[in-house]
Amino acid sequence: MLTGQIGDVMKESATAAFTLVRSRADKLKIDPKLLAESDVHVHVPAGAVPKDGPSAGVAMFTALASLFMNRPVHHDLAMTGEITLRGLVLPIGGLKEKTLAALRAGIKQVIVPKRNEKDLPDIPVEVKESLKFHFVENVDQVLRIALGAATPEKKPARAEKAPKAERQRGMVARAGRI
């Protein structure tokens, strides 16, 4: 159920977000029965400005995934981006205004569509120096940032193990995951 000061485009974003969560239930380790039996009510308070537009798709998807995965979203994080039913994150407008608002609200990190990276020159220097920007192409990247390692990353192929003598002499460099 969708209520509040929400326009048609934003309603479509909320519906797409829930559909995307359902389609990824296995990958996100969400019980499909829980999804089927749950009533979800998304309410967008009026505030001072009516809301409409696709930019909230990423946030709505993340909020729903957080709810059903029982994992909180990082408290100092804001996000923007349109989503597709395949989980891609599409560019948005008004990045300068959104990042200024995030900084004023005490946010420390922002998730932004990768295709908006070209808009960085428009962002004031103090905003760029104060916020950590995470540029993403898909919702899996969003969840890794917003919820921690919520979705499995593809593991690189294992390298062949060096002979014991070489390992003991320290001749083999080890690669670690960040």
VOZAMAR-292150 format. One record per residue: residue number from 0; residue in three letters; x, y, z of N, C-alpha, C, O, CB in turn. Coordinates in steps of 0.001 Angstrom, whole numbers. Glycine has a CB too. Layout:
BEGIN
REC num residu     nc1     nc2     nc3    cac1    cac2    cac3     cc1     cc2     cc3     oc1     oc2     oc3    cbc1    cbc2    cbc3
REC NUM    ALA       X       Y       Z       X       Y       Z       X       Y       Z       X       Y       Z       X       Y       Z
...
END
This chain:
BEGIN
REC num residu     nc1     nc2     nc3    cac1    cac2    cac3     cc1     cc2     cc3     oc1     oc2     oc3    cbc1    cbc2    cbc3
REC   0    MET     849   -1165       0       0       0       0     899    1234       0    1892    1288     726    -968      -5    1220
REC   1    LEU     549    2207    -807    1312    3451    -921     406    4613    -554    -671    4779   -1128    1892    3631   -2358
REC   2    THR     851    5423     410      57    6575     820     953    7782    1018    2180    7678    1008    -724    6272    2106
REC   3    GLY     313    8928    1198    1042   10159    1461    1155   11023     230     437   10839    -753    2410    9852    1991
REC   4    GLN    2068   11968     301    2294   12927    -779    3212   12290   -1814    4409   12575   -1851    2905   14259    -236
REC   5    ILE    2652   11434   -2647    3437   10644   -3588    2766   10670   -4957    1574   10391   -5084    3602    9186   -3086
REC   6    GLY    3543   11007   -5968    3004   11089   -7311    3042    9747   -8025    3553    8762   -7493    3763   12115   -8108
REC   7    ASP    2497    9721   -9228    2392    8474   -9994    3751    7845  -10308    3904    6626  -10230    1649    8732  -11285
REC   8    VAL    4734    8673  -10663    6058    8136  -11013    6707    7505   -9783    7334    6450   -9872    6972    9255  -11594
REC   9    MET    6548    8164   -8633    7116    7616   -7404    6389    6331   -6994    7013    5420   -6451    7044    8655   -6270
REC  10    LYS    5099    6249   -7243    4351    5015   -6976    4910    3882   -7829    5050    2754   -7356    2834    5211   -7258
REC  11    GLU    5227    4182   -9083    5825    3170   -9961    7188    2736   -9437    7530    1556   -9517    5958    3709  -11395
REC  12    SER    7969    3667   -8904    9275    3332   -8332    9126    2395   -7140    9894    1444   -6997   10018    4606   -7910
REC  13    ALA    8140    2659   -6285    7903    1810   -5114    7470     411   -5545    7922    -584   -4979    6835    2438   -4196
REC  14    THR    6603     339   -6535    6152    -958   -7033    7305   -1727   -7661    7453   -2927   -7430    5020    -779   -8050
REC  15    ALA    8117   -1043   -8451    9289   -1686   -9068   10261   -2164   -7992   10842   -3242   -8120   10003    -709  -10037
REC  16    ALA   10441   -1377   -6939   11348   -1756   -5854   10881   -3044   -5181   11690   -3933   -4916   11449    -624   -4819
REC  17    PHE    9582   -3147   -4904    9067   -4358   -4257    9178   -5560   -5192    9521   -6658   -4755    7601   -4158   -3822
REC  18    THR    8892   -5356   -6467    9031   -6439   -7454   10476   -6914   -7517   10729   -8117   -7594    8563   -5970   -8853
REC  19    LEU   11417   -5991   -7486   12841   -6325   -7540   13273   -7100   -6294   14039   -8059   -6396   13684   -5047   -7686
REC  20    VAL   12792   -6695   -5129   13103   -7438   -3904   12554   -8868   -4014   13250   -9829   -3686   12509   -6715   -2652
REC  21    ARG   11325   -9001   -4468   10727  -10350   -4623   11524  -11199   -5599   11741  -12386   -5354    9267  -10245   -5106
REC  22    SER   11960  -10605   -6700   12681  -11375   -7719   14061  -11808   -7236   14640  -12748   -7780   12819  -10556   -8998
REC  23    ARG   14588  -11136   -6224   15916  -11456   -5697   15858  -12103   -4317   16866  -12162   -3613   16760  -10203   -5632
REC  24    ALA   14691  -12582   -3936   14513  -13139   -2592   15527  -14239   -2290   16114  -14248   -1208   13098  -13686   -2434
REC  25    ASP   15742  -15149   -3205   16704  -16235   -2961   18111  -15686   -2747   18789  -16053   -1787   16704  -17229   -4136
REC  26    LYS   18536  -14819   -3630   19880  -14248   -3554   20084  -13463   -2260   21176  -13454   -1691   20138  -13343   -4757
REC  27    LEU   19017  -12803   -1802   19096  -11990    -587   18768  -12799     669   18763  -12268    1779   18149  -10802    -694
REC  28    LYS   18500  -14073     479   18159  -14975    1589   16914  -14491    2343   16865  -14491    3573   19346  -15093    2563
REC  29    ILE   15918  -14082    1562   14633  -13675    2125   13653  -14810    1875   13558  -15317     757   14120  -12321    1498
REC  30    ASP   12928  -15208    2904   11936  -16261    2782   10791  -15781    1879   10094  -14831    2234   11404  -16678    4181
REC  31    PRO   10586  -16419     721    9517  -15987    -187    8141  -16029     475    7252  -15251     129    9509  -16861   -1434
REC  32    LYS    7975  -16944    1429    6702  -17031    2150    6469  -15753    2968    5344  -15260    3052    6684  -18280    3077
REC  33    LEU    7534  -15228    3563    7438  -13983    4317    6995  -12841    3406    6149  -12031    3784    8785  -13649    4980
REC  34    LEU    7568  -12779    2211    7177  -11745    1248    5707  -11876     866    4986  -10882     786    8054  -11824      -8
REC  35    ALA    5268  -13119     629    3892  -13366     184    2872  -13048    1279    1755  -12618     992    3736  -14820    -258
REC  36    GLU    3264  -13262    2521    2311  -13109    3626    2378  -11754    4315    1598  -11494    5231    2544  -14180    4640
REC  37    SER    3286  -10891    3898    3465   -9599    4571    2673   -8496    3898    2573   -8434    2673    4934   -9222    4605
REC  38    ASP    2114   -7630    4720    1507   -6403    4232    2565   -5313    4373    3126   -5119    5451     178   -6045    5021
REC  39    VAL    2831   -4613    3296    3825   -3544    3321    3106   -2235    3024    2387   -2116    2031    4981   -3806    2290
REC  40    HIS    3310   -1259    3897    2697      51    3731    3823    1073    3643    4566    1269    4604    1708     383    4908
REC  41    VAL    3946    1723    2491    4938    2785    2298    4188    4106    2357    3293    4369    1554    5721    2623     929
REC  42    HIS    4576    4936    3330    3946    6244    3482    5002    7334    3293    6047    7315    3943    3259    6373    4875
REC  43    VAL    4724    8275    2407    5632    9393    2160    4973   10642    2729    4020   11163    2150    5954    9560     621
REC  44    PRO    5485   11129    3875    4877   12315    4494    4961   13532    3584    5873   13652    2765    5553   12622    5828
REC  45    ALA    4013   14416    3738    3939   15593    2876    5148   16509    3045    5723   16948    2049    2667   16366    3163
REC  46    GLY    5546   16807    4276    6625   17773    4452    6228   19075    3782    5052   19438    3784    7964   17236    3871
REC  47    ALA    7177   19772    3217    6879   21048    2576    6713   20926    1070    6145   21811     431    7963   22038    2882
REC  48    VAL    7212   19825     500    7251   19708    -951    6629   18384   -1391    7017   17327    -895    8698   19821   -1463
REC  49    PRO    5658   18430   -2329    5150   17174   -2872    6280   16426   -3587    7146   17044   -4207    3964   17434   -3842
REC  50    LYS    6265   15101   -3498    7344   14319   -4075    6861   13529   -5281    5815   12882   -5234    7934   13380   -3034
REC  51    ASP    7617   13587   -6342    7369   12734   -7487    8641   12671   -8308    9407   13633   -8367    6174   13250   -8334
REC  52    GLY    8854   11545   -8935   10045   11333   -9741   10635    9975   -9436   10331    9375   -8405   11078   12436   -9495
REC  53    PRO   11475    9492  -10328   12017    8143  -10193   13251    8035   -9289   13720    6925   -9033   12359    7623  -11541
REC  54    SER   13781    9147   -8806   15054    9141   -8083   15033    8375   -6768   16093    8042   -6238   15470   10536   -7815
REC  55    ALA   13867    8091   -6236   13774    7388   -4952   13781    5872   -5114   13698    5155   -4116   12517    7812   -4221
REC  56    GLY   13877    5373   -6320   13832    3922   -6542   14890    3159   -5765   14596    2127   -5162   13989    3627   -8002
REC  57    VAL   16116    3658   -5775   17213    3004   -5057   16918    2986   -3559   17105    1961   -2903   18558    3722   -5336
REC  58    ALA   16459    4114   -3016   16182    4195   -1579   15022    3278   -1193   15071    2622    -152   15867    5647   -1175
REC  59    MET   13990    3229   -2016   12850    2358   -1713   13252     887   -1769   12864     101    -905   11697    2625   -2692
REC  60    PHE   14024     519   -2777   14511    -861   -2867   15340   -1207   -1638   15159   -2269   -1042   15345   -1067   -4151
REC  61    THR   16251    -313   -1258   17124    -559    -111   16321    -665    1175   16591   -1532    2005   18169     551      15
REC  62    ALA   15339     205    1348   14509     154    2562   13752   -1166    2647   13686   -1771    3717   13515    1332    2591
REC  63    LEU   13185   -1616    1540   12452   -2885    1543   13385   -4067    1776   13062   -4974    2543   11701   -3069     224
REC  64    ALA   14533   -4060    1122   15504   -5146    1328   15957   -5154    2783   16062   -6218    3393   16732   -4989     376
REC  65    SER   16225   -3983    3343   16632   -3867    4737   15576   -4457    5668   15897   -5192    6602   16891   -2403    5093
REC  66    LEU   14338   -4132    5406   13224   -4625    6219   13165   -6152    6204   13136   -6788    7258   11896   -4041    5714
REC  67    PHE   13147   -6733    5008   12970   -8181    4891   14231   -8970    5239   14147  -10146    5593   12535   -8527    3493
REC  68    MET   15389   -8336    5140   16639   -9002    5509   16974   -8773    6986   17884   -9395    7534   17790   -8501    4625
REC  69    ASN   16222   -7871    7614   16456   -7515    9012   17880   -7008    9223   18560   -7386   10177   16188   -8717    9919
REC  70    ARG   18310   -6146    8309   19643   -5528    8375   19464   -4026    8259   18868   -3558    7289   20597   -6072    7244
REC  71    PRO   19960   -3259    9213   19781   -1797    9152   20668   -1145    8093   21763   -1623    7795   20079   -1178   10514
REC  72    VAL   20180     -66    7545   20944     757    6606   21872    1641    7432   21494    2121    8500   19995    1622    5678
REC  73    HIS   23081    1852    6935   24024    2736    7634   23364    4092    7885   22727    4653    6993   25340    2911    6810
REC  74    HIS   23518    4609    9091   22811    5813    9515   23298    7102    8862   22569    8094    8848   22923    5949   10983
REC  75    ASP   24497    7108    8329   25065    8344    7777   25055    8352    6251   25870    9029    5623   26489    8535    8280
REC  76    LEU   24141    7605    5665   24135    7363    4227   22857    7881    3576   21755    7657    4078   24296    5876    3944
REC  77    ALA   23020    8574    2456   21884    8982    1621   22082    8339     255   23194    7944     -97   21770   10561    1508
REC  78    MET   21013    8236    -503   21133    7603   -1823   20105    8165   -2781   19051    8660   -2382   20971    6081   -1714
REC  79    THR   20441    8073   -4052   19535    8509   -5097   19788    7648   -6328   20898    7161   -6539   19719   10026   -5416
REC  80    GLY   18764    7470   -7123   18906    6711   -8357   17611    6029   -8748   16852    5564   -7898   20005    5686   -8217
REC  81    GLU   17377    5979  -10017   16239    5242  -10562   16667    3787  -10726   17832    3513  -11018   15753    5855  -11931
REC  82    ILE   15739    2857  -10542   16060    1440  -10723   15253     851  -11876   14173    1332  -12221   15789     652   -9424
REC  83    THR   15812    -200  -12455   15080    -967  -13459   14677   -2299  -12828   15157   -2655  -11752   15943   -1189  -14758
REC  84    LEU   13811   -3013  -13491   13368   -4319  -12989   14479   -5359  -13044   14334   -6440  -12473   12169   -4809  -13788
REC  85    ARG   15563   -5061  -13706   16730   -5954  -13740   17797   -5549  -12730   18847   -6184  -12634   17334   -5974  -15136
REC  86    GLY   17519   -4482  -11975   18432   -4081  -10920   19492   -3080  -11313   20437   -2856  -10557   19085   -5256  -10392
REC  87    LEU   19360   -2470  -12480   20315   -1433  -12874   19946    -122  -12181   18778     122  -11880   20338   -1253  -14423
REC  88    VAL   20944     710  -11935   20719    2025  -11335   20949    3069  -12421   22041    3176  -12980   21666    2269  -10094
REC  89    LEU   19905    3830  -12709   19930    4821  -13790   20178    6223  -13238   19903    6492  -12068   18609    4790  -14581
REC  90    PRO   20701    7118  -14086   21044    8473  -13630   19819    9298  -13244   18685    8995  -13614   21815    9199  -14711
REC  91    ILE   20099   10346  -12489   19067   11240  -11974   19436   12684  -12290   20550   12963  -12734   18879   11047  -10450
REC  92    GLY   18526   13572  -12067   18791   14999  -12209   18938   15626  -10835   18561   15028   -9827   17668   15696  -13008
REC  93    GLY   19486   16827  -10796   19570   17587   -9561   20577   17068   -8551   20356   17181   -7346   18252   17623   -8934
REC  94    LEU   21677   16502   -9020   22668   15950   -8094   23249   17031   -7180   23461   16787   -5993   23795   15266   -8873
REC  95    LYS   23502   18196   -7713   24069   19281   -6906   23149   19600   -5731   23606   19677   -4590   24296   20546   -7769
REC  96    GLU   21876   19784   -5995   20911   20128   -4953   20760   18998   -3938   20643   19247   -2738   19556   20455   -5576
REC  97    LYS   20762   17772   -4417   20598   16614   -3520   21815   16448   -2609   21662   16129   -1430   20376   15324   -4339
REC  98    THR   22998   16658   -3132   24187   16508   -2290   24320   17671   -1292   24772   17469    -165   25447   16419   -3168
REC  99    LEU   23932   18875   -1701   23918   20008    -763   22956   19725     388   23279   19977    1549   23514   21321   -1490
REC 100    ALA   21782   19204      67   20789   18872    1099   21320   17763    2013   21121   17815    3227   19447   18434     446
REC 101    ALA   21985   16776    1445   22546   15684    2246   23569   16218    3238   23566   15834    4407   23190   14622    1340
REC 102    LEU   24436   17092    2776   25458   17663    3645   24811   18481    4777   25220   18375    5934   26427   18547    2824
REC 103    ARG   23801   19296    4437   23095   20085    5456   22426   19192    6502   22280   19584    7660   22045   20983    4794
REC 104    ALA   22018   17984    6084   21339   17051    6996   22316   16225    7824   21893   15388    8621   20435   16121    6207
REC 105    GLY   23616   16449    7648   24605   15730    8439   25017   14388    7861   25640   13582    8551   24083   15524    9803
REC 106    ILE   24680   14142    6618   25041   12892    5942   26536   12905    5644   27113   13957    5367   24216   12702    4628
REC 107    LYS   27158   11730    5702   28599   11604    5446   28912   10884    4135   29991   11064    3572   29259   10868    6590
REC 108    GLN   27963   10061    3642   28187    9268    2425   26944    9340    1540   25820    9422    2034   28527    7782    2777
REC 109    VAL   27162    9310     238   26035    9271    -695   26268    8198   -1754   27374    8026   -2264   25827   10651   -1361
REC 110    ILE   25200    7493   -2063   25209    6537   -3161   24581    7236   -4355   23471    7762   -4271   24440    5207   -2792
REC 111    VAL   25303    7235   -5467   24907    7984   -6654   25073    7083   -7883   26011    6288   -7935   25751    9294   -6798
REC 112    PRO   24180    7194   -8868   24374    6406  -10090   25725    6705  -10745   26153    7857  -10804   23241    6685  -11084
REC 113    LYS   26378    5677  -11226   27682    5810  -11895   27599    6812  -13051   28535    7578  -13284   28167    4432  -12418
REC 114    ARG   26482    6802  -13766   26343    7687  -14923   26197    9154  -14521   26177   10020  -15396   25147    7267  -15755
REC 115    ASN   26094    9459  -13227   26087   10845  -12760   27472   11317  -12363   27630   12454  -11917   25143   10999  -11590
REC 116    GLU   28474   10472  -12516   29841   10878  -12182   30263   12095  -13003   31080   12899  -12555   30820    9715  -12418
REC 117    LYS   29714   12224  -14181   30023   13354  -15055   29543   14681  -14470   29976   15746  -14913   29397   13140  -16425
REC 118    ASP   28646   14625  -13473   28104   15835  -12856   28956   16353  -11697   28635   17394  -11122   26706   15570  -12369
REC 119    LEU   30028   15654  -11344   30877   16073  -10218   31431   17495  -10346   31516   18195   -9337   32024   15115  -10076
REC 120    PRO   31811   17948  -11540   32316   19326  -11629   31297   20384  -11175   31688   21486  -10791   32734   19618  -13054
REC 121    ASP   30008   20064  -11214   28969   21009  -10788   28812   21071   -9272   28182   21991   -8750   27643   20634  -11414
REC 122    ILE   29379   20101   -8566   29229   20020   -7112   30255   20946   -6451   31432   20910   -6811   29404   18547   -6611
REC 123    PRO   29830   21769   -5494   30789   22651   -4810   31909   21851   -4133   31692   20733   -3666   30061   23515   -3765
REC 124    VAL   33093   22435   -4090   34282   21783   -3538   34040   21329   -2097   34414   20216   -1728   35490   22736   -3598
REC 125    GLU   33411   22190   -1277   33192   21822     129   32299   20586     269   32449   19815    1216   32570   22994     886
REC 126    VAL   31377   20400    -665   30518   19208    -653   31336   17982   -1038   31244   16940    -390   29311   19380   -1619
REC 127    LYS   32135   18107   -2091   32967   16979   -2531   33976   16572   -1465   34299   15391   -1335   33698   17332   -3823
REC 128    GLU   34477   17540    -705   35455   17235     347   34802   16668    1602   35457   15982    2387   36238   18484     705
REC 129    SER   33514   16950    1795   32823   16521    3015   32082   15199    2872   31887   14489    3859   31855   17577    3438
REC 130    LEU   31671   14862    1662   30899   13642    1437   31750   12580     756   32591   12890     -88   29656   13941     594
REC 131    LYS   31527   11341    1127   32132   10226     411   31118    9781    -637   29989    9422    -301   32528    9040    1387
REC 132    PHE   31515    9805   -1892   30650    9419   -2995   30884    7949   -3343   32023    7513   -3508   30898   10321   -4228
REC 133    HIS   29786    7191   -3451   29831    5807   -3918   29069    5783   -5247   27854    5979   -5273   29202    4792   -2850
REC 134    PHE   29776    5545   -6332   29126    5494   -7643   28792    4037   -7972   29664    3168   -7946   30040    6122   -8751
REC 135    VAL   27527    3785   -8279   27056    2410   -8466   26361    2239   -9804   25820    3181  -10382   26111    2013   -7337
REC 136    GLU   26398     998  -10273   25713     651  -11522   24516    -254  -11296   23631    -329  -12149   26676     -18  -12474
REC 137    ASN   24471    -955  -10147   23375   -1895   -9909   23034   -1967   -8421   23777   -1473   -7573   23742   -3292  -10438
REC 138    VAL   21893   -2595   -8123   21405   -2640   -6744   22232   -3568   -5858   22212   -3412   -4637   19958   -3080   -6725
REC 139    ASP   22949   -4516   -6427   23827   -5357   -5609   24918   -4501   -4978   25249   -4677   -3806   24454   -6495   -6457
REC 140    GLN   25474   -3578   -5749   26484   -2661   -5216   25869   -1769   -4139   26507   -1489   -3124   27092   -1797   -6348
REC 141    VAL   24646   -1328   -4357   23954    -487   -3381   23836   -1222   -2045   24140    -654    -996   22553     -83   -3902
REC 142    LEU   23399   -2477   -2079   23206   -3225    -836   24523   -3507    -121   24573   -3503    1109   22491   -4532   -1122
REC 143    ARG   25580   -3750    -875   26886   -3962    -227   27324   -2718     539   27919   -2821    1612   27956   -4337   -1274
REC 144    ILE   27031   -1549     -11   27409    -298     655   26444      15    1798   26871     342    2906   27435     870    -359
REC 145    ALA   25154     -84    1527   24140     348    2493   23951    -606    3667   23697    -173    4791   22833     522    1796
REC 146    LEU   24076   -1902    3405   23792   -2896    4445   25020   -3685    4864   24924   -4567    5718   22731   -3846    3968
REC 147    GLY   26156   -3390    4286   27322   -4235    4502   27340   -5291    3414   26700   -5109    2378   27308   -4885    5922
REC 148    ALA   28034   -6363    3613   28149   -7425    2598   26863   -8235    2557   26854   -9413    2914   29363   -8354    2894
REC 149    ALA   25785   -7609    2124   24475   -8260    2112   24296   -9208     952   23548  -10180    1053   23393   -7233    2078
REC 150    THR   24965   -8943    -140   24839   -9819   -1300   26201  -10409   -1603   27219   -9730   -1468   24274   -9054   -2534
REC 151    PRO   26227  -11659   -2010   27524  -12293   -2265   28222  -11672   -3461   27606  -11398   -4491   27348  -13791   -2490
REC 152    GLU   29523  -11455   -3302   30331  -10970   -4415   30842  -12177   -5179   31001  -13262   -4619   31512  -10070   -3922
REC 153    LYS   31094  -11975   -6456   31705  -13047   -7233   33136  -13222   -6763   33900  -12259   -6706   31651  -12745   -8758
REC 154    LYS   33498  -14444   -6429   34847  -14707   -5942   35776  -14919   -7127   35416  -15606   -8083   34869  -15937   -5000
REC 155    PRO   36971  -14334   -7073   37918  -14536   -8166   38396  -15986   -8172   38385  -16672   -7150   39120  -13567   -8039
REC 156    ALA   38807  -16421   -9337   39336  -17778   -9456   40569  -17906   -8573   41355  -16965   -8463   39677  -18121  -10937
REC 157    ARG   40741  -19055   -7949   41884  -19270   -7058   43150  -19466   -7868   43171  -20186   -8867   41646  -20483   -6141
REC 158    ALA   44191  -18815   -7419   45492  -18977   -8059   46113  -20282   -7572   45826  -20754   -6472   46429  -17762   -7755
REC 159    GLU   46952  -20840   -8396   47634  -22073   -8023   48581  -21772   -6869   49254  -20741   -6870   48404  -22684   -9236
REC 160    LYS   48636  -22655   -5895   49464  -22458   -4714   50937  -22647   -5060   51309  -23596   -5749   49048  -23426   -3596
REC 161    ALA   51760  -21736   -4577   53207  -21824   -4808   53796  -22924   -3926   53230  -23251   -2883   53903  -20456   -4520
REC 162    PRO   54919  -23489   -4335   55569  -24500   -3496   55874  -23937   -2115   56136  -22743   -1965   56864  -25005   -4159
REC 163    LYS   55839  -24805   -1106   56019  -24415     285   57312  -23622     510   57312  -22642    1255   56015  -25647    1165
REC 164    ALA   58386  -24027    -112   59668  -23335      76   59569  -21875    -345   60093  -20997     340   60779  -24036    -721
REC 165    GLU   58899  -21605   -1471   58750  -20220   -1931   57881  -19421    -970   58176  -18259    -691   58145  -20181   -3343
REC 166    ARG   56817  -20026    -463   55942  -19320     484   56707  -18964    1741   56548  -17868    2278   54710  -20175     839
REC 167    GLN   57536  -19883    2216   58291  -19635    3445   59312  -18516    3264   59588  -17778    4210   58996  -20909    3897
REC 168    ARG   59863  -18382    2093   60852  -17316    1856   60183  -15977    1586   60864  -14962    1445   61758  -17682     679
REC 169    GLY   58854  -15965    1512   58139  -14703    1281   58174  -14242    -148   57973  -13058    -420   58703  -13634    2140
REC 170    MET   58426  -15158   -1083   58522  -14761   -2488   57167  -14679   -3151   57068  -14225   -4291   59396  -15725   -3245
REC 171    VAL   56125  -15105   -2472   54804  -15109   -3083   53976  -13989   -2437   53808  -13947   -1218   54105  -16508   -2915
REC 172    ALA   53479  -13110   -3255   52646  -12013   -2744   51234  -12540   -2514   50710  -13323   -3306   52631  -10796   -3737
REC 173    ARG   50648  -12107   -1445   49282  -12524   -1149   48348  -11360   -1436   48615  -10214   -1074   49141  -13001     326
REC 174    ALA   47269  -11682   -2082   46259  -10657   -2362   45170  -10781   -1313   44677  -11879   -1052   45668  -10804   -3811
REC 175    GLY   44799   -9685    -723   43729   -9698     277   42514   -8987    -246   42594   -8141   -1136   44188   -9055    1578
REC 176    ARG   41381   -9348     326   40138   -8647     -41   39982   -7418     818   40287   -7434    2011   38902   -9568     113
REC 177    ILE   39522   -6386     225   39295   -5128     964   37881   -5127    1469   37458   -4172    2120   39562   -3871      75
END
